[in-house]
Amino acid sequence: MVTTVSFKKKHHSNGDVTAHANGESKWSFLFSLADLKSIKQNKEGMGWSYLVFCLKDDVKLPALHFHHGDSKLLIKCLEKHVVLNESPQDKRILLVNSQNKSLSQSFENLFDEPSYGLLQKLKKDPYTVTMGRFSKVTNYIFDSFRLSDPSTQRRPPSEMADFLNDAIPGLKINQQEEPGFEVITRIDLGKQPEVSRREPVSPEEWAKNMDSEGRILDGLCHTLRKEAWKFLLGYFPWNSTKEERANLQKRKTDEYFRMKLQWKSVSEEQEKRNSRLRDYRSLIEKDVNRTDRTNKFYEGEDNPGLILLHDILMTYCMYDFDLGYVQGMSDLLSPVLYIMENEVDAFWCFVSYMDQMHQNFEEQMQGMKTQLIQLSTLLRLLDSGFCSYLESQDSGYLYFCFRWLLIRFKREFSFQDILRLWEVMWTELPCQNFHLLLCCAILESEKQQIMDKHYGFNEILKHINELSMKIDVEYILCKAEAISMQMMNCKELPQAVSEILGIESSSVTPDSDTGEDESGAVLSCPTSLYQSISPPVIAANGTRDSTQQMPDTQSLTPA
């Protein structure tokens, strides 16, 4: 019995030759085409032809005899799923052309050092691989899997899944276990509601929601960024008073400069014997020199903002030496420092942000794996037809969203828009993992063009990459919120989706405006306040409020 379905590998005492439990035949066998190495064709004296299958672990299966006709029809059928080449040493042997070696060589050609493979590069430097060379990598993937005649020689999905599992270990790919059948569960999400967002909250409104001791009232979590972000990121507790926050800042200032002194006091001789610190410093210096240099806060040579950016990142290496610095972190710190205008506050807010993003930058990239799986789950519920189209174009794994997730859309929106987007996500309203719904909103907005123009693998990747700086942040926020409301109102929402969005743990409906749970307790961030988060120094027409001046970078003197 030969199957084209990739089953989970099971260890048996007799290799891949397994007897049926009911004892029908001890010669029956089952194997995956992904494990096939070669096929030997031969004929017996009586004219019967037979085939011998050899697997990659050099296990030879029992001969498959053809008493009527010959083996040509089976070989022809197999060629629809794998590429068979005649062995130059023995014409009776057909070799299965494995893509693994050619893929490995193709990836190595992308880099200057041929000894490094893609996986090593991803582990060591996921940011550069994804940002600078991701389009080249995907072109090689595409060329390796798609052959000259895609209508008859398309690579089976199992091989695509096996490859991606090798590239990103632990990524679970759902594969069809039975050929010819697919279980489809269609859930009616209902109509997507219309959503609008209120005007930015003024400084006066912020002041009105503090008591005489400076304690936040009614769970307010919006308005002036320099103060609000400290609460949103968890640097300041929501129920703290002015005095408590002042004491906290004093302690955190002492702690920060103790850590900063650790790397500042390392001599050149010491650093020569500390390769990790030396590597961290080298990466930070390279990234700082190319981070947001068009922003006035960071433009020009010897800019104080750049020095602060460098010093905070170096100090973070002392704070979390195991993780140290990974490219992409400078993108996360830049807006935080821009808003805080203070080295110590920016550092501790960045630490809080990195607590959320830590898994994205770890060697195993567990955060990225989890988010890609969750995004696939949400998108399939939202639009199974679009998911099927993406799968038909070898794009069902959504790896074109990698950059979005890695640094939270930092390269997709303008600097001012990313400030707005991040603070909305930090509220964790209207649901947890709201950034995944933002991905869904963008993809849903682009699906018509992708499907109408029959975009293939390369075109989809190119189209998504070219959306950078062209997305309307207000439209996407409204659309993502509408999707969340649509899902929350669904009575048959799958358990997996409920867990991703954290719906079961929330007792507030999406259109709630009270900021109270069922017991009447005030929540930390009512929906009306979440909807009002907006740039406090940007007027409704998009211009900067004249009462809020740009920070004077010359007055920012690094300690």
Secondary structure, 3 states (H helix, E strand, C coil): CCECCCCCCCCCCCCCCCCCCCCCCCCCCCCEHHHEEEEEEEECCCCCEEEEEEECCCCECCCEEECCCCCHHHHHHHCCCCCEEECCCCCCEEEECCHHHHHHHHHHCCCCCCCCCHHHHHHHCHHHHHHHHHHHHHHHHHHHHCCCCCCCCCCCHHHHHHHHHHHCCCCCCCCCCCCCCCCCCCCCCCCCCCCCCCCCCCHHHHHHCECCCCCECCCCCCCCHHHHHHHHCCCCCCCCCHHHHHHHHHHHHHHHHHHHHHHHCCCHHHHHCCHHHHHHHHHHHHHHCCCCCCCCCCCCCCCHHHHHHHHHHHHHHHHCCCCCCCCCHHHHHHHHHHHHCCHHHHHHHHHHHHHHHHHHHCCCCHHHHHHHHHHHHHHHHHCHHHHHHHHHCCCCCCHHHHHHHHCCCCCCCCHHHHHHHHHHHHCCCCCCCHHHHHHHHHHHHHHHHHHHCCCCHHHHHHHHHCCCCCCCHHHHHHHHHHHHHHHHCCCCCCHHHHHHHCCCCCCCCCCCCCCECCCCCECCCCHHHHHHCCCCCECCCCCECCCCCCCCHHHCCCC
